[in-house]
Amino acid sequence: MHRRTILLAGAALAAGCTTTADPGKAAAKRKEIDAKVDKALSDLYTASPPTRDLADAAHGVLVFPDVITAGFVIGGSHGDGAMRKGTSTLGYYSLNSASVGLLAGAQSRTLYIFFMAAQAMNKFNMSEGWTVGGDASVVMADAGAMARLDKANAPAVLAFVRDQKGLMASYSLDGTKISRLKL
């Protein structure tokens, strides 16, 4: 119970720091996120062409181009991203997590979350904030597994991590909170 409280407090703090009331800043932030998401998707489709078909079959693909994780015993992750369906942006989101335990290091990575089932996408859209491992079960896949998946055999929610840079002794999506940005 104590760990969940720490995770939620860290997520709430980080989410509170990412909203903006200035329309000019909000437009600039949306433009910045869209450009990074476009590049991240282009890189993914170039590196693993079958993922384009998977994305086309998905009800939405949530892309976090720059997720930064750092910590030593106590750590956290943060990233901003966008939900895409085709070339349309459906919304902007922040990813936040905090953890305590045997961890050390820092890294950045790109995270893709494919919503393959309508029910999973609807649950995500209806939530005030979605917690991986709490509200949803997410299957992590590597490049080889992504190439073998199609809509018929894909799990409801599928996550894929690319472009990891740095060294982190511990990594998990459990307890990661994803919230809609007010941009």
Backbone torsions as a table, in degrees:
resi	resn	phi	psi	omega
1	MET	NA	-40.7	-178.8
2	HIS	-62.6	-39.9	179.9
3	ARG	-62.6	-42.7	-179.9
4	ARG	-62.4	-39.7	178.4
5	THR	-61.7	-43.4	178.6
6	ILE	-63.5	-43.7	179.7
7	LEU	-61.2	-47.6	-178.3
8	LEU	-67.5	-37.7	177.9
9	ALA	-64.3	-44.2	177.9
10	GLY	-63.3	-41.7	179.7
11	ALA	-65.9	-42.6	179.6
12	ALA	-64.0	-41.8	178.4
13	LEU	-62.0	-48.4	-179.2
14	ALA	-66.2	-39.5	179.8
15	ALA	-65.5	-37.6	178.8
16	GLY	-64.9	-26.3	-179.1
17	CYS	-84.0	-7.1	-173.9
18	THR	-107.0	1.1	179.2
19	THR	-93.9	156.2	-178.6
20	THR	-143.4	144.9	179.2
21	ALA	-102.2	-13.8	-178.5
22	ASP	-78.6	115.3	-178.2
23	PRO	-58.2	-36.6	178.7
24	GLY	-65.6	-44.1	177.7
25	LYS	-66.4	-38.6	179.4
26	ALA	-63.4	-44.1	179.2
27	ALA	-63.7	-41.3	179.1
28	ALA	-65.6	-39.4	179.1
29	LYS	-65.6	-43.1	177.6
30	ARG	-60.5	-44.0	-179.7
31	LYS	-63.0	-42.5	179.3
32	GLU	-63.5	-46.3	179.7
33	ILE	-63.3	-45.3	-179.8
34	ASP	-58.6	-42.6	-179.8
35	ALA	-63.7	-43.1	180.0
36	LYS	-67.9	-38.1	178.6
37	VAL	-66.9	-43.2	177.1
38	ASP	-55.5	-46.6	-179.1
39	LYS	-65.8	-43.2	-179.5
40	ALA	-62.3	-41.2	178.3
41	LEU	-68.4	-41.3	177.7
42	SER	-60.7	-44.2	178.1
43	ASP	-62.0	-41.9	179.5
44	LEU	-63.6	-47.0	-177.6
45	TYR	-66.3	-32.7	177.3
46	THR	-70.7	-44.1	-177.3
47	ALA	-73.3	-32.6	-176.9
48	SER	-142.0	80.9	-176.0
49	PRO	-50.9	-34.7	179.4
50	PRO	-62.2	-19.8	179.9
51	THR	-67.1	-23.9	177.1
52	ARG	-63.6	-44.4	178.0
53	ASP	-63.4	-39.8	177.9
54	LEU	-63.9	-42.6	177.9
55	ALA	-64.0	-39.4	178.3
56	ASP	-63.8	-33.4	-180.0
57	ALA	-81.2	-19.7	-177.1
58	ALA	-72.8	153.8	175.3
59	HIS	-78.5	-15.9	177.1
60	GLY	179.4	151.4	176.5
61	VAL	-126.4	118.4	178.4
62	LEU	-93.5	121.6	-174.4
63	VAL	-119.4	125.7	173.0
64	PHE	-115.3	98.0	-173.3
65	PRO	-67.9	-30.2	-176.4
66	ASP	-135.2	87.6	174.7
67	VAL	-97.2	120.0	-178.8
68	ILE	-104.5	129.0	177.9
69	THR	-125.4	134.2	177.7
70	ALA	-150.7	150.8	175.6
71	GLY	169.4	162.7	171.9
72	PHE	-145.6	104.7	-172.0
73	VAL	70.9	-54.4	173.5
74	ILE	-109.7	130.6	-177.2
75	GLY	-145.9	177.4	179.0
76	GLY	-161.6	166.0	178.0
77	SER	-133.1	149.1	175.0
78	HIS	-151.0	144.9	173.2
79	GLY	-165.7	152.0	174.7
80	ASP	-111.7	146.2	-178.5
81	GLY	-157.5	-169.7	-177.3
82	ALA	-141.7	149.2	173.3
83	MET	-91.3	129.0	180.0
84	ARG	-120.0	144.8	165.5
85	LYS	-130.5	107.9	-172.0
86	GLY	65.7	-127.5	178.3
87	THR	-99.1	3.0	-178.8
88	SER	-91.1	135.1	174.3
89	THR	-88.9	124.1	-178.1
90	LEU	-95.5	-15.1	-179.7
91	GLY	169.6	166.3	-179.1
92	TYR	-117.2	142.0	-171.6
93	TYR	-138.9	157.2	171.6
94	SER	-118.1	146.6	177.9
95	LEU	-116.1	128.5	-179.3
96	ASN	-141.8	140.3	172.4
97	SER	-151.6	156.7	175.4
98	ALA	-135.6	150.3	179.0
99	SER	-149.8	156.0	177.5
100	VAL	-131.9	135.2	178.5
101	GLY	149.1	-152.7	-178.1
102	LEU	-82.3	84.6	177.2
103	LEU	-143.1	150.0	178.3
104	ALA	-160.8	139.8	174.8
105	GLY	123.6	-169.1	178.5
106	ALA	-151.9	147.1	176.8
107	GLN	-159.3	160.5	170.4
108	SER	-123.8	154.2	180.0
109	ARG	-159.8	166.9	174.1
110	THR	-108.9	132.2	-178.2
111	LEU	-119.0	130.4	176.6
112	TYR	-118.2	131.1	175.9
113	ILE	-122.6	115.6	-179.0
114	PHE	-96.4	123.5	175.3
115	PHE	-95.8	98.7	-174.2
116	MET	-86.9	-22.0	-179.2
117	ALA	-111.1	138.0	179.2
118	ALA	-58.7	-39.6	-179.0
119	GLN	-62.4	-40.8	179.0
120	ALA	-66.1	-41.8	178.9
121	MET	-65.1	-42.5	178.9
122	ASN	-62.9	-42.3	179.0
123	LYS	-62.7	-41.7	177.7
124	PHE	-61.2	-47.5	-178.0
125	ASN	-65.5	-30.7	-177.9
126	MET	-82.8	-13.6	-175.3
127	SER	-80.9	151.6	174.4
128	GLU	-77.9	-23.9	179.2
129	GLY	-173.6	135.6	-170.3
130	TRP	-109.4	128.6	-177.7
131	THR	-110.9	117.8	177.0
132	VAL	-67.6	131.7	-178.4
133	GLY	88.3	-17.9	177.1
134	GLY	-109.1	-55.9	179.9
135	ASP	-91.5	-21.6	-173.2
136	ALA	-145.6	147.4	173.0
137	SER	-98.8	124.4	-177.0
138	VAL	-118.5	130.7	177.1
139	VAL	-93.7	123.8	176.0
140	MET	-85.4	137.5	-179.6
141	ALA	-130.1	153.9	173.3
142	ASP	-103.4	178.7	-175.6
143	ALA	-58.1	-41.2	-179.9
144	GLY	-64.6	-40.8	179.6
145	ALA	-68.0	-38.3	179.4
146	MET	-61.0	-37.0	-178.4
147	ALA	-67.7	-25.6	-178.1
148	ARG	-93.0	-7.1	-176.8
149	LEU	-88.5	147.6	168.4
150	ASP	-142.8	178.3	-175.0
151	LYS	-58.7	-32.7	-177.1
152	ALA	-68.4	-32.1	-176.7
153	ASN	-118.6	11.1	-179.5
154	ALA	-81.5	145.6	173.9
155	PRO	-69.5	170.1	-177.9
156	ALA	-61.2	-40.9	179.1
157	VAL	-134.3	127.4	-175.0
158	LEU	-126.9	130.8	178.9
159	ALA	-115.6	146.9	-177.1
160	PHE	-140.4	128.3	-179.5
161	VAL	-111.3	134.6	177.5
162	ARG	-135.2	168.1	172.0
163	ASP	55.6	41.6	176.8
164	GLN	-70.6	129.5	177.6
165	LYS	-130.0	136.8	-178.8
166	GLY	102.7	-170.9	-177.7
167	LEU	-135.6	125.4	177.2
168	MET	-132.1	127.2	-177.0
169	ALA	-77.3	-14.0	-180.0
170	SER	-142.5	138.7	178.6
171	TYR	-152.4	130.1	177.4
172	SER	-156.3	150.8	174.6
173	LEU	-89.8	-14.8	-177.8
174	ASP	-56.2	134.7	179.2
175	GLY	81.9	2.2	178.3
176	THR	-75.4	128.4	-178.1
177	LYS	-102.6	128.9	177.6
178	ILE	-116.3	124.2	-176.8
179	SER	-129.1	149.4	178.2
180	ARG	-71.9	133.7	174.3
181	LEU	-82.3	143.7	177.4
182	LYS	-95.6	78.7	-178.9
183	LEU	-109.6	NA	NA
